[in-house]
């Protein structure tokens, strides 16, 4: 069987897929910018790994699996994927992202870099001798908007630190031992008013775009911190900047942005507003999931699905099932 990988995706992040395979797959790399060669490769492919699928993709009559190497389906035109192909994605980013969220909250209440810098220059500010005191996470309330895989991992870790965890999502449901219950989005403003930290952990869609705007930011405590590790446009860009600039909220921890570079060598401001000038904003370059163990875990899952396909076994992480008459492979 033939697995097709686009040249643009052959950057090392899929390097360990062959190591984890237990069935016979030939891996072919094709340059999608060479339309003729790419069309020829696609015509032979039984599976393809890619984060995007446009309407002008060449025919793929043998394709039985389109496997995303990540979780987001934003760039997949589902109806353009051959009906005989199952679409699957992969997660495995919950661990790194949840550790990142905990690290940034700890950094917010315990300014380690500032304390270290003080002492390196012979100053003892922040010590038990002179103060000022730093904070604790214990007893603080963490409100989570969107209660999926990432949120649950954060919630478990926050609970271990003695935080009180609240959650709301598109669908209300019973608690899980970490949160008493998951409230509907109608309870968003009341949860915001109760939270010391607010974490956004929901997908971007027409329904969720701008879910946090000026009214929601106004509902937050003046000391509360909002954390975005999901997608930038979930929060109204101008409203967030103004709320941080004017100290109407405590500040923001922002990992996902409104502008991105197209090449690694490009310089690119992440927003049209000068967040970098604000001292109550922690800025990171969409790095929360990007750990040294993420790619190996994802490669293992992709390989498992390829093995399952080769053995005509049910696939995991299915986003869209293949048409019934095309499920089995030849």
Backbone bond lengths (Angstrom), bond angles and torsions (degrees), N, CA, C in turn:
res aa  C-N    CA-C-N  psi(-1)  N-CA   C-N-CA  omega(-1)  CA-C   N-CA-C  phi
1 X - - - 1.459 - - 1.524 109.07 -
2 X 1.331 115.89 153.48 1.462 120.81 -173.11 1.522 110.36 -115.08
3 X 1.334 115.39 127.20 1.460 122.95 173.57 1.516 108.49 -105.13
4 X 1.327 116.65 124.59 1.462 121.58 179.48 1.522 109.85 -101.43
5 X 1.324 115.83 130.58 1.461 122.62 174.40 1.522 107.77 -121.87
6 X 1.320 116.26 129.32 1.463 119.72 176.23 1.529 110.24 -65.78
7 X 1.302 115.65 146.56 1.458 120.27 178.86 1.531 111.15 -57.02
8 X 1.327 116.56 -38.15 1.466 120.13 -178.40 1.526 112.37 -67.36
9 X 1.344 116.58 -21.31 1.467 120.91 178.67 1.523 112.36 -94.79
10 X 1.335 116.26 -5.31 1.459 120.67 -176.67 1.530 109.88 -91.05
11 X 1.335 114.50 59.33 1.467 120.75 -174.06 1.522 112.73 -111.34
12 X 1.314 116.79 17.41 1.454 120.78 178.29 1.509 114.13 104.20
13 X 1.331 117.15 -19.26 1.458 119.35 -176.66 1.531 112.68 -73.13
14 X 1.326 117.38 -15.73 1.467 121.78 178.10 1.523 111.69 -110.94
15 X 1.318 115.91 14.08 1.457 120.90 -170.29 1.524 113.46 -62.51
16 X 1.336 117.65 -28.38 1.462 118.89 -174.11 1.536 113.62 -96.36
17 X 1.329 117.22 3.26 1.465 119.29 176.86 1.527 111.25 -56.66
18 X 1.346 120.30 -47.90 1.485 119.39 -179.61 1.523 112.50 -58.70
19 X 1.325 117.11 -34.97 1.462 121.34 -178.98 1.529 111.97 -61.90
20 X 1.336 116.62 -33.32 1.457 120.66 -175.19 1.528 113.29 -92.42
21 X 1.326 118.03 -9.90 1.458 121.03 -178.88 1.527 111.10 -72.01
22 X 1.320 115.78 141.63 1.469 120.97 175.09 1.528 111.87 -118.33
23 X 1.332 116.51 -1.22 1.465 121.20 176.49 1.526 108.67 -116.05
24 X 1.320 115.51 172.11 1.467 121.20 -170.76 1.530 110.72 -88.06
25 X 1.318 116.23 108.80 1.453 122.25 177.86 1.533 109.30 -128.72
26 X 1.333 115.95 134.21 1.467 121.45 168.93 1.524 107.15 -95.97
27 X 1.333 116.27 128.14 1.462 120.65 -177.37 1.519 109.55 -103.58
28 X 1.312 115.71 123.45 1.467 121.76 -179.05 1.525 109.03 -118.81
29 X 1.329 115.39 132.95 1.465 121.61 176.68 1.524 107.79 -106.26
30 X 1.333 116.66 128.36 1.465 121.18 -178.01 1.518 109.95 -129.60
31 X 1.320 114.86 141.92 1.462 121.73 179.46 1.527 108.62 -83.35
32 X 1.333 116.28 113.16 1.461 119.97 -177.85 1.528 112.71 -67.21
33 X 1.345 117.06 -14.93 1.467 120.10 178.13 1.528 112.17 -82.53
34 X 1.310 116.30 -14.97 1.467 121.42 172.97 1.530 106.10 -95.95
35 X 1.310 116.49 90.00 1.455 121.29 -168.52 1.527 112.80 -59.76
36 X 1.317 116.77 -38.67 1.458 119.38 -177.76 1.528 110.96 -68.02
37 X 1.337 116.34 -47.41 1.468 119.97 -179.79 1.527 111.05 -67.60
38 X 1.310 115.27 -36.17 1.465 118.91 -179.42 1.533 110.30 -68.31
39 X 1.320 116.77 -40.92 1.467 120.62 178.59 1.527 110.76 -63.81
40 X 1.318 116.25 -38.52 1.463 120.40 178.75 1.530 110.42 -64.73
41 X 1.351 116.24 -41.65 1.466 120.39 179.49 1.520 111.01 -68.14
42 X 1.330 116.33 -40.52 1.458 120.42 -178.37 1.530 110.95 -65.51
43 X 1.311 117.00 -34.25 1.464 120.56 -179.02 1.527 112.14 -64.60
44 X 1.346 116.87 -23.65 1.465 120.93 -178.08 1.524 113.25 -99.06
45 X 1.344 117.55 -9.88 1.463 120.84 -168.93 1.527 112.46 -76.93
46 X 1.334 115.38 134.99 1.461 121.51 171.72 1.530 110.92 -90.20
47 X 1.322 115.92 -25.58 1.462 121.34 179.22 1.515 109.00 -148.41
48 X 1.320 115.52 154.55 1.458 121.32 178.88 1.523 108.33 -140.58
49 X 1.341 115.91 137.65 1.462 120.93 174.20 1.522 107.55 -107.28
50 X 1.331 115.87 120.71 1.455 120.04 -179.15 1.517 110.19 -164.80
51 X 1.342 116.07 148.82 1.458 120.67 176.17 1.521 112.36 -90.52
52 X 1.351 118.03 -6.21 1.466 118.82 -179.49 1.527 109.96 -139.33
53 X 1.335 113.47 150.46 1.467 120.98 177.49 1.516 106.42 -149.58
54 X 1.321 115.51 110.25 1.461 120.43 -175.91 1.524 110.93 -95.98
55 X 1.318 115.28 174.79 1.458 120.62 -179.42 1.522 112.96 -73.03
56 X 1.345 116.43 -16.76 1.471 118.75 -177.48 1.525 112.57 -103.19
57 X 1.333 116.16 22.66 1.463 118.70 175.18 1.521 109.79 -65.98
58 X 1.330 118.43 146.63 1.468 120.07 178.46 1.523 110.89 -69.08
59 X 1.319 117.80 161.53 1.467 120.72 -179.84 1.531 111.87 -57.41
60 X 1.322 115.00 143.44 1.469 120.59 179.05 1.527 107.92 -134.74
61 X 1.328 117.47 72.14 1.469 121.16 -171.98 1.524 114.22 -65.73
62 X 1.347 117.85 -24.53 1.465 120.60 -178.38 1.531 112.85 -94.82
63 X 1.320 117.10 -5.67 1.464 120.56 -170.36 1.524 111.77 -65.17
64 X 1.309 115.35 126.49 1.468 121.67 179.25 1.522 112.53 -117.36
65 X 1.356 116.52 -13.06 1.464 120.03 -179.12 1.516 110.35 -150.44
66 X 1.327 115.59 124.29 1.458 122.02 165.58 1.517 106.06 -107.74
67 X 1.332 116.13 114.06 1.457 120.22 -176.27 1.526 109.76 -111.05
68 X 1.314 115.27 118.79 1.452 119.31 174.58 1.528 109.10 -75.74
69 X 1.340 118.36 139.51 1.458 120.31 175.73 1.518 112.78 -85.04
70 X 1.332 116.38 5.49 1.451 122.46 176.94 1.522 109.56 -142.65
71 X 1.335 115.19 -168.91 1.466 119.45 -173.70 1.524 113.11 -93.16
72 X 1.331 117.41 -36.63 1.454 120.89 -170.82 1.509 113.83 -73.06
73 X 1.331 116.80 136.90 1.468 122.16 179.03 1.529 111.71 -106.85
74 X 1.331 116.79 17.20 1.467 121.76 -175.15 1.526 113.24 -54.64
75 X 1.349 116.45 -35.91 1.461 120.23 -172.82 1.528 112.63 -103.79
76 X 1.318 116.35 17.30 1.465 120.50 177.44 1.523 109.04 -104.43
77 X 1.318 117.13 117.26 1.461 121.36 170.62 1.525 105.92 -84.47
78 X 1.316 115.10 95.17 1.465 120.74 -170.10 1.521 111.90 -57.07
79 X 1.320 117.34 -41.97 1.461 120.33 -177.18 1.523 112.80 -67.67
80 X 1.347 116.75 -17.19 1.463 120.10 179.31 1.521 112.26 -85.60
81 X 1.318 117.92 -14.86 1.464 122.15 178.64 1.523 107.99 -76.65
82 X 1.327 118.76 132.70 1.470 120.78 -178.36 1.529 111.89 -49.36
83 X 1.324 115.67 138.97 1.468 121.31 -176.40 1.521 111.81 -61.01
84 X 1.315 117.26 -26.63 1.450 120.65 -179.22 1.512 114.63 -80.04
85 X 1.343 116.96 -1.03 1.458 120.74 -177.68 1.524 110.42 -104.56
86 X 1.306 116.40 135.23 1.455 122.71 170.62 1.529 108.08 -83.08
87 X 1.312 116.87 139.28 1.461 121.67 175.51 1.526 107.77 -104.89
88 X 1.330 116.00 125.33 1.459 121.47 177.87 1.527 109.55 -126.35
89 X 1.318 115.62 153.17 1.461 119.56 173.42 1.515 109.39 -124.18
90 X 1.321 116.16 -175.32 1.456 120.92 -177.72 1.527 107.87 -143.49
91 X 1.309 115.57 143.99 1.468 121.29 -177.94 1.527 108.36 -107.41
92 X 1.316 117.66 -111.77 1.466 123.85 176.60 1.527 113.31 72.56
93 X 1.335 117.61 2.47 1.466 120.21 179.95 1.525 112.40 -94.02
94 X 1.336 116.32 -4.90 1.469 119.60 -175.60 1.527 112.20 -62.09
95 X 1.336 116.64 -36.82 1.463 120.22 -175.89 1.524 110.36 -65.01
96 X 1.321 116.28 -54.43 1.462 119.73 -179.05 1.513 112.36 -61.73
97 X 1.332 116.91 -41.53 1.459 119.78 -177.16 1.524 111.50 -68.50
98 X 1.331 117.14 -38.13 1.456 119.03 179.95 1.529 110.82 -68.96
99 X 1.339 116.95 -38.53 1.464 119.45 175.87 1.529 110.64 -64.67
100 X 1.333 116.09 -38.65 1.466 120.60 177.78 1.525 111.00 -60.93
101 X 1.332 116.53 -46.19 1.468 119.82 -179.61 1.525 110.59 -61.17
102 X 1.323 117.00 -44.05 1.465 119.64 178.42 1.528 110.58 -62.94
103 X 1.339 116.96 -41.69 1.463 120.25 -179.73 1.518 111.90 -61.58
104 X 1.338 116.46 -40.88 1.466 118.55 -178.06 1.523 111.43 -72.56
105 X 1.337 117.22 -35.52 1.465 118.35 176.01 1.529 110.60 -66.37
106 X 1.324 116.58 -40.20 1.467 119.87 176.53 1.526 110.61 -63.56
107 X 1.334 116.51 -42.45 1.465 120.16 177.08 1.521 111.38 -59.97
108 X 1.340 115.45 -34.41 1.465 118.83 -178.82 1.534 111.28 -67.11
109 X 1.326 117.32 -42.30 1.472 120.19 -176.32 1.522 112.61 -90.10
110 X 1.344 117.37 -21.75 1.467 120.97 178.79 1.531 107.68 -126.33
111 X 1.315 119.34 94.80 1.478 122.10 -173.58 1.526 111.33 -76.40
112 X 1.337 116.44 75.86 1.455 121.21 -174.26 1.528 112.76 -58.80
113 X 1.336 116.78 -42.87 1.469 119.63 -178.23 1.532 110.65 -62.32
114 X 1.305 116.84 -40.76 1.464 120.77 179.72 1.522 110.97 -67.76
115 X 1.337 117.05 -43.21 1.462 120.31 179.26 1.529 110.91 -63.24
116 X 1.335 116.07 -43.06 1.457 119.73 178.95 1.525 111.30 -64.93
117 X 1.319 116.22 -43.21 1.461 120.23 -179.51 1.528 110.75 -62.53
118 X 1.327 115.99 -39.93 1.470 119.21 177.93 1.525 110.89 -58.37
119 X 1.330 115.98 -49.90 1.462 119.44 -175.15 1.521 111.81 -69.73
120 X 1.324 117.80 -34.68 1.465 120.42 176.68 1.521 111.37 -61.64
121 X 1.315 116.48 -23.53 1.469 121.02 177.82 1.524 111.76 -102.75
122 X 1.341 116.46 14.21 1.451 120.77 174.56 1.509 115.25 82.33
123 X 1.334 117.12 10.29 1.466 120.99 -178.41 1.528 109.89 -102.23
124 X 1.326 115.89 141.92 1.465 121.53 -174.43 1.520 112.73 -110.61
125 X 1.334 117.25 18.33 1.457 119.32 176.39 1.530 109.85 -59.40
126 X 1.327 114.62 136.86 1.452 120.41 -177.98 1.513 113.05 94.22
127 X 1.324 117.36 -3.58 1.462 120.38 179.37 1.524 110.80 -84.48
128 X 1.348 115.60 171.53 1.455 119.69 176.63 1.525 111.30 -69.41
129 X 1.351 115.72 -13.11 1.463 119.54 -179.27 1.527 112.11 -79.09
130 X 1.330 116.00 -40.96 1.461 119.33 -170.84 1.530 114.42 -127.20
131 X 1.347 117.86 -15.53 1.454 118.65 -175.52 1.525 110.43 70.77
132 X 1.333 119.28 -172.81 1.465 125.91 1.55 1.534 111.61 -76.21
133 X 1.307 116.48 167.34 1.457 121.33 -179.36 1.522 109.88 -78.47
134 X 1.321 115.14 156.13 1.465 119.23 171.02 1.525 108.98 -106.73
135 X 1.327 115.69 176.17 1.455 119.94 -171.38 1.514 114.03 -95.16
136 X 1.333 115.35 -174.59 1.460 124.24 176.62 1.522 108.77 -135.99
137 X 1.319 116.01 153.19 1.464 120.18 170.56 1.522 111.11 -83.51
138 X 1.320 116.98 -26.59 1.452 121.48 -177.09 1.528 110.60 -55.08
139 X 1.341 115.77 128.24 1.453 120.86 178.36 1.511 115.04 85.41
140 X 1.332 117.86 -9.32 1.461 120.72 178.82 1.532 109.52 -76.96
141 X 1.322 115.87 154.38 1.462 121.86 178.91 1.528 109.90 -100.85
142 X 1.327 116.02 126.77 1.458 122.91 175.37 1.519 108.26 -107.27
143 X 1.318 116.61 117.23 1.457 121.78 176.10 1.519 109.69 -99.89
144 X 1.320 116.68 126.92 1.461 121.12 -176.37 1.526 109.58 -113.62
145 X 1.317 115.62 127.04 1.465 121.83 178.33 1.526 107.79 -101.77
146 X 1.337 116.45 109.02 1.454 121.90 -173.94 1.511 109.21 95.73
147 X 1.337 116.90 113.60 1.467 118.95 -171.81 1.520 110.78 -117.48
148 X 1.346 114.65 72.15 1.456 121.07 177.69 1.514 111.58 -107.62
149 X 1.332 116.27 -150.86 1.463 121.85 -174.10 1.527 112.54 -59.11
150 X 1.334 116.23 -49.71 1.465 119.95 -178.31 1.517 110.27 -63.09
151 X 1.320 116.02 -46.90 1.460 120.74 -177.45 1.523 111.60 -59.48
152 X 1.323 116.80 -41.15 1.464 119.55 -178.79 1.525 111.70 -65.58
153 X 1.337 116.90 -37.77 1.461 119.80 177.60 1.535 110.48 -67.11
154 X 1.328 116.78 -41.06 1.468 119.78 176.51 1.521 110.04 -62.96
155 X 1.325 116.19 -44.61 1.469 120.68 -176.80 1.522 111.46 -59.28
156 X 1.338 116.49 -42.39 1.464 119.35 179.58 1.521 111.48 -62.96
157 X 1.312 116.66 -41.93 1.458 120.07 -179.87 1.526 111.05 -69.89
158 X 1.322 116.55 -40.17 1.462 119.99 178.86 1.526 110.97 -63.47
159 X 1.326 116.27 -40.15 1.461 120.10 178.13 1.528 110.44 -61.25
160 X 1.334 117.28 -38.97 1.462 121.35 179.19 1.528 111.65 -63.53
161 X 1.330 116.66 -25.03 1.459 121.42 177.12 1.527 111.96 -88.10
162 X 1.319 117.22 4.18 1.454 120.26 178.97 1.509 113.89 82.32
163 X 1.332 117.44 18.16 1.463 120.61 177.10 1.531 109.62 -84.33
164 X 1.297 115.27 153.86 1.466 121.84 173.96 1.526 107.20 -95.70
165 X 1.325 116.73 124.64 1.462 120.79 -173.00 1.522 110.49 -107.79
166 X 1.332 115.46 128.55 1.455 123.66 176.31 1.528 107.63 -117.34
167 X 1.315 117.06 155.77 1.460 118.72 -179.51 1.512 110.92 -152.37
168 X 1.341 114.82 145.65 1.466 120.43 168.26 1.517 107.49 -138.17
169 X 1.323 115.07 152.59 1.453 120.72 -176.16 1.521 108.98 -152.13
170 X 1.323 115.77 178.05 1.459 119.70 -178.64 1.524 111.28 -62.60
171 X 1.332 116.14 -30.82 1.460 120.77 -179.31 1.523 109.68 -123.37
172 X 1.328 117.26 123.87 1.467 121.35 176.39 1.519 109.57 -70.30
173 X 1.318 116.84 145.09 1.465 121.04 178.53 1.524 109.47 -159.36
174 X 1.326 116.99 167.06 1.464 120.40 -178.61 1.524 112.23 -65.45
175 X 1.343 115.44 164.43 1.447 120.72 178.63 1.516 112.47 -71.29
176 X 1.336 115.39 172.78 1.462 120.89 -176.90 1.522 112.35 -127.02
177 X 1.325 116.94 17.62 1.452 120.29 -177.42 1.508 113.09 93.35
178 X 1.328 116.69 -16.70 1.471 121.22 174.94 1.516 109.44 -103.92
179 X 1.333 116.58 -48.44 1.466 121.34 171.84 1.528 107.86 -106.04
180 X 1.334 115.66 145.68 1.469 119.35 179.71 1.522 110.85 -65.22
181 X 1.326 114.72 -38.01 1.466 120.92 177.20 1.510 108.20 -163.74
182 X 1.323 115.62 159.16 1.457 121.32 173.12 1.515 106.73 -101.99
183 X 1.326 115.79 114.52 1.456 120.74 -177.02 1.527 110.74 -82.70
184 X 1.304 117.03 162.84 1.458 121.78 175.00 1.523 109.55 -76.11
185 X 1.318 115.97 167.64 1.456 120.38 -179.81 1.528 112.60 -65.03
186 X 1.311 117.09 -15.47 1.472 120.03 175.49 1.525 111.50 -64.51
187 X 1.335 116.34 -19.64 1.464 121.25 179.74 1.525 112.11 -95.05
188 X 1.337 117.23 7.74 1.459 120.60 -174.74 1.521 112.59 -55.89
189 X 1.330 117.55 -52.17 1.468 120.05 -175.22 1.522 112.19 -61.43
190 X 1.322 117.41 -39.28 1.462 119.65 179.59 1.523 110.83 -68.49
191 X 1.346 117.67 -35.33 1.457 120.10 176.32 1.526 110.52 -67.37
192 X 1.328 116.62 -41.41 1.463 120.34 178.54 1.524 111.18 -59.18
193 X 1.314 116.85 -40.59 1.458 121.26 -178.10 1.518 112.43 -66.57
194 X 1.330 116.62 -21.66 1.461 121.82 -175.44 1.522 112.42 -96.88
195 X 1.331 118.02 -13.06 1.465 122.13 -168.59 1.519 112.99 -94.70
196 X 1.336 115.21 142.88 1.465 121.40 172.59 1.530 110.42 -90.29
197 X 1.320 116.31 -31.56 1.464 122.96 172.07 1.522 107.20 -128.07
198 X 1.330 116.34 142.34 1.460 121.90 178.10 1.527 107.69 -124.41
199 X 1.331 116.66 120.77 1.454 122.11 -179.65 1.515 110.18 -107.28
200 X 1.341 116.39 128.81 1.459 120.94 173.09 1.515 108.39 -94.74
201 X 1.323 116.17 123.44 1.465 121.43 -177.30 1.520 109.02 -145.87
202 X 1.319 115.81 61.05 1.464 120.82 -179.85 1.520 109.13 -141.09
203 X 1.325 117.84 155.10 1.460 120.19 -177.65 1.523 111.64 -72.15
204 X 1.328 115.01 155.67 1.461 120.90 176.72 1.520 109.51 -86.18
205 X 1.322 115.79 128.72 1.458 122.23 176.45 1.522 107.09 -150.18
206 X 1.318 116.67 176.02 1.463 119.66 176.39 1.530 110.41 -59.49
207 X 1.321 115.21 -30.58 1.463 120.18 -177.91 1.534 112.47 -75.42
208 X 1.338 116.30 -32.78 1.464 119.60 -174.42 1.522 113.90 -101.04
209 X 1.319 117.69 -12.03 1.465 120.02 179.84 1.538 109.45 -58.03
210 X 1.335 116.33 127.22 1.460 120.46 179.87 1.513 113.58 70.27
211 X 1.336 117.61 23.52 1.466 120.15 -178.97 1.524 111.13 -60.50
212 X 1.336 116.13 -28.16 1.463 121.00 172.51 1.525 107.80 -107.76
213 X 1.317 115.61 109.42 1.454 122.01 177.14 1.517 110.21 -121.68
214 X 1.314 116.35 -165.83 1.461 120.37 -178.10 1.528 112.87 -56.78
215 X 1.339 120.61 -42.56 1.469 119.38 179.81 1.528 112.67 -63.04
216 X 1.340 117.12 -38.57 1.464 119.95 -179.64 1.529 110.63 -70.62
217 X 1.313 117.08 -39.56 1.461 119.98 177.49 1.530 110.60 -64.37
218 X 1.323 115.77 -35.64 1.463 119.85 177.78 1.523 111.86 -67.95
219 X 1.331 116.71 -24.47 1.462 120.45 179.69 1.523 112.30 -77.40
220 X 1.328 117.43 -16.10 1.459 121.38 -177.85 1.523 111.47 -76.10
221 X 1.329 115.52 157.34 1.459 120.86 173.29 1.528 109.79 -61.10
222 X 1.321 118.84 148.59 1.471 119.84 178.39 1.526 112.85 -66.22
223 X 1.344 117.69 -14.24 1.460 121.48 177.75 1.524 112.69 -102.54
224 X 1.323 118.21 -2.85 1.465 121.46 -172.63 1.526 111.69 -75.60
225 X 1.324 114.71 153.93 1.462 122.30 -177.98 1.527 108.57 -119.97
226 X 1.324 116.66 132.11 1.465 120.83 178.01 1.521 109.24 -102.43
227 X 1.339 116.22 137.12 1.464 122.96 -175.57 1.519 108.34 -120.89
228 X 1.337 116.92 124.57 1.462 120.31 178.97 1.515 110.02 -120.77
229 X 1.350 115.69 106.77 1.467 121.89 174.14 1.518 110.38 -115.65
230 X 1.326 117.03 12.24 1.471 121.82 -174.99 1.526 110.75 -99.50
231 X 1.317 118.16 -83.74 1.455 123.99 176.02 1.519 108.57 -144.86
232 X 1.335 116.54 138.16 1.452 120.93 -177.05 1.515 114.55 -53.28
233 X 1.344 118.33 -51.24 1.470 120.10 -173.71 1.520 115.41 -68.13
234 X 1.331 118.43 0.48 1.461 119.02 170.33 1.523 111.05 -62.84
235 X 1.341 116.33 -26.01 1.458 121.87 178.51 1.518 108.47 -112.36
236 X 1.324 116.35 132.59 1.461 120.56 175.76 1.527 108.83 -59.05
237 X 1.326 115.87 120.37 1.460 122.53 -171.74 1.529 112.46 -59.89
238 X 1.312 116.37 -50.69 1.465 120.27 -177.46 1.515 111.73 -67.51
239 X 1.334 116.40 -39.78 1.471 120.00 -179.34 1.524 110.85 -64.86
240 X 1.343 117.32 -39.20 1.458 120.40 179.08 1.521 110.93 -65.79
241 X 1.324 115.98 -45.12 1.467 119.47 179.54 1.533 110.80 -59.96
242 X 1.320 116.51 -46.39 1.460 120.25 -178.45 1.529 111.41 -63.73
243 X 1.332 117.14 -40.29 1.469 120.50 -179.04 1.523 111.21 -65.33
244 X 1.341 116.73 -38.16 1.472 119.85 177.77 1.526 110.77 -74.27
245 X 1.310 116.61 -44.64 1.477 120.63 -179.28 1.515 111.55 -59.21
246 X 1.319 116.89 -41.90 1.460 121.29 -176.29 1.528 112.42 -91.60
247 X 1.337 116.49 4.99 1.467 122.26 178.18 1.528 112.14 56.13
248 X 1.339 114.28 37.50 1.466 117.70 173.61 1.516 110.58 -78.68
249 X 1.340 116.90 -19.43 1.460 122.59 168.31 1.525 106.55 -126.58
250 X 1.338 115.86 168.77 1.454 118.60 -179.24 1.513 112.98 -64.24
251 X 1.321 116.03 -36.54 1.457 119.74 179.19 1.511 111.30 158.10
252 X 1.332 115.32 -164.66 1.462 121.09 -175.30 1.516 110.75 -144.73
253 X 1.319 115.14 147.98 1.462 124.00 170.59 1.519 105.32 -116.60
254 X 1.317 117.20 111.94 1.465 121.17 -169.96 1.528 109.91 -120.63
255 X 1.329 116.21 117.81 1.461 121.38 176.96 1.524 111.58 -110.97
256 X 1.335 116.79 -22.89 1.471 120.59 -179.92 1.520 109.33 -116.56
257 X 1.349 115.89 138.84 1.463 119.86 -162.31 1.524 113.45 -125.09
258 X 1.319 113.31 -169.65 1.465 122.88 -174.88 1.522 112.13 -107.47
259 X 1.313 116.52 -18.93 1.463 122.18 177.10 1.521 108.44 -136.64
260 X 1.357 115.39 143.90 1.459 120.86 179.64 1.524 110.10 -135.83
261 X 1.338 118.25 149.21 1.471 120.31 175.38 1.521 110.22 -73.73
262 X 1.313 116.12 156.88 1.460 120.54 177.28 1.521 111.54 -93.29
263 X 1.329 117.21 -22.00 1.459 121.96 178.78 1.519 109.25 -131.64
264 X 1.332 115.83 153.88 1.459 120.34 -177.71 1.523 111.66 -63.02
265 X 1.340 117.49 -26.91 1.457 120.92 -178.01 1.529 112.60 -85.67
266 X 1.334 117.09 -7.79 1.468 120.14 -178.57 1.526 110.72 -73.88
267 X 1.335 115.44 147.04 1.455 120.23 166.50 1.520 106.92 -101.57
268 X 1.316 115.98 139.19 1.456 119.74 -173.63 1.517 109.33 -153.47
269 X 1.308 116.78 123.26 1.457 120.37 173.51 1.527 108.15 -68.95
270 X 1.322 118.73 132.53 1.457 120.36 -175.03 1.526 114.64 -75.62
271 X 1.326 116.03 -7.60 1.464 120.63 -179.53 1.517 109.04 -152.65
272 X 1.321 115.80 158.67 1.464 118.94 173.78 1.518 111.38 -78.55
273 X 1.339 116.84 -4.42 1.458 121.75 176.71 1.528 109.95 -110.60
274 X 1.328 116.85 152.24 1.467 122.41 -171.53 1.526 111.67 -85.62
275 X 1.328 116.15 65.22 1.466 120.06 176.27 1.524 111.08 -58.21
276 X 1.346 117.21 -31.84 1.461 120.73 -176.69 1.518 112.85 -63.92
277 X 1.322 117.83 -17.54 1.457 121.34 179.09 1.527 113.04 -87.06
278 X 1.315 117.29 -6.11 1.463 121.54 -175.79 1.521 109.95 -94.91
279 X 1.347 116.07 132.89 1.458 119.61 -177.67 1.527 112.87 -86.76
280 X 1.326 117.72 0.18 1.462 120.45 178.31 1.527 111.46 -112.02
281 X 1.329 115.67 28.53 1.469 121.37 177.84 1.526 108.94 -129.93
282 X 1.337 116.39 126.79 1.461 121.94 169.23 1.522 106.82 -96.30
283 X 1.344 117.21 123.53 1.463 122.95 -175.82 1.529 110.15 -114.94
284 X 1.323 116.48 129.00 1.457 121.10 173.56 1.528 108.99 -135.54
285 X 1.347 117.78 152.90 1.473 122.07 -169.81 1.523 114.62 -89.87
286 X 1.337 117.27 61.50 1.464 122.15 -179.60 1.537 109.49 51.42
287 X 1.326 114.65 54.86 1.460 121.45 -173.08 1.515 113.62 -112.95
288 X 1.328 118.28 -1.99 1.459 120.45 -167.94 1.526 113.43 -60.18
289 X 1.320 118.10 -35.36 1.469 120.78 -176.86 1.514 112.99 -90.75
290 X 1.329 117.03 -13.74 1.461 121.41 -163.85 1.523 112.26 -84.50
291 X 1.337 116.18 74.23 1.452 122.13 -178.22 1.521 110.84 -101.60
292 X 1.331 115.70 171.19 1.461 119.61 -179.63 1.524 113.17 -71.71
293 X 1.326 117.65 -12.77 1.464 120.92 -178.53 1.526 113.32 -105.69
294 X 1.333 117.66 -5.28 1.462 119.71 -176.41 1.528 111.83 -65.04
295 X 1.332 117.64 -52.71 1.465 120.52 -176.81 1.529 112.20 -60.80
296 X 1.338 120.54 -45.39 1.464 118.83 177.21 1.528 113.34 -58.44
297 X 1.331 117.51 -42.16 1.470 119.27 179.25 1.521 110.93 -63.86
298 X 1.332 116.60 -42.89 1.464 119.88 -179.84 1.523 111.04 -67.51
299 X 1.325 117.52 -40.09 1.463 120.91 178.09 1.514 111.03 -59.97
300 X 1.323 116.50 -38.58 1.462 120.76 -179.81 1.535 110.70 -64.10
301 X 1.339 116.53 -41.51 1.466 120.47 -179.72 1.528 110.52 -67.54
302 X 1.334 116.90 -43.02 1.469 120.23 178.38 1.528 110.21 -60.51
303 X 1.325 116.08 -44.94 1.468 120.00 178.83 1.528 111.19 -62.42
304 X 1.324 116.60 -39.08 1.463 119.17 178.67 1.521 111.25 -61.56
305 X 1.327 116.73 -41.26 1.462 119.01 179.51 1.527 111.52 -68.71
306 X 1.324 117.22 -37.21 1.465 119.69 176.55 1.528 110.28 -63.27
307 X 1.328 116.72 -41.12 1.462 120.26 176.15 1.527 111.01 -63.28
308 X 1.329 116.19 -42.11 1.463 119.68 178.97 1.533 110.73 -62.45
309 X 1.324 116.17 -41.21 1.464 119.61 178.62 1.525 110.45 -62.11
310 X 1.322 116.25 -45.22 1.469 120.21 -179.18 1.519 111.93 -62.68
311 X 1.320 117.13 -29.21 1.466 121.02 -179.03 1.521 112.53 -98.10
312 X 1.350 117.02 8.86 1.464 121.42 -178.81 1.531 112.28 57.87
313 X 1.336 116.26 38.41 1.460 121.79 178.05 1.526 110.10 -102.82
314 X 1.331 118.94 157.36 1.467 121.25 179.26 1.535 111.35 -58.91
315 X 1.315 115.58 139.18 1.464 121.08 179.52 1.522 110.35 -86.89
316 X 1.325 115.94 160.64 1.461 121.52 178.33 1.529 109.59 -110.79
317 X 1.318 115.98 161.30 1.475 122.77 179.74 1.534 111.07 56.98
318 X 1.314 115.76 45.37 1.469 120.38 -177.54 1.524 110.30 -78.19
319 X 1.324 115.67 124.09 1.461 122.77 175.28 1.527 109.92 -90.37
320 X 1.331 115.79 -42.44 1.466 122.14 175.54 1.515 108.41 -144.80
321 X 1.311 115.84 129.77 1.465 120.92 179.17 1.527 110.21 -78.16
322 X 1.328 115.34 153.76 1.452 120.63 174.29 1.520 110.22 -71.72
323 X 1.303 115.39 159.88 1.463 119.82 172.77 1.524 108.51 -58.70
324 X 1.321 116.54 141.22 1.464 121.65 -170.16 1.521 112.37 -54.32
325 X 1.320 117.38 -39.37 1.455 119.26 -174.51 1.535 111.64 -76.41
326 X 1.339 116.94 -5.57 1.462 118.86 -175.88 1.522 113.11 -118.90
327 X 1.330 117.46 14.31 1.458 120.87 -173.56 1.526 111.28 -69.21
328 X 1.312 118.36 -43.88 1.460 120.14 -175.14 1.511 111.31 -75.70
329 X 1.329 115.58 153.21 1.449 118.96 179.69 1.513 110.62 -106.63
330 X 1.332 116.34 157.21 1.463 121.26 -174.94 1.518 110.53 -90.22
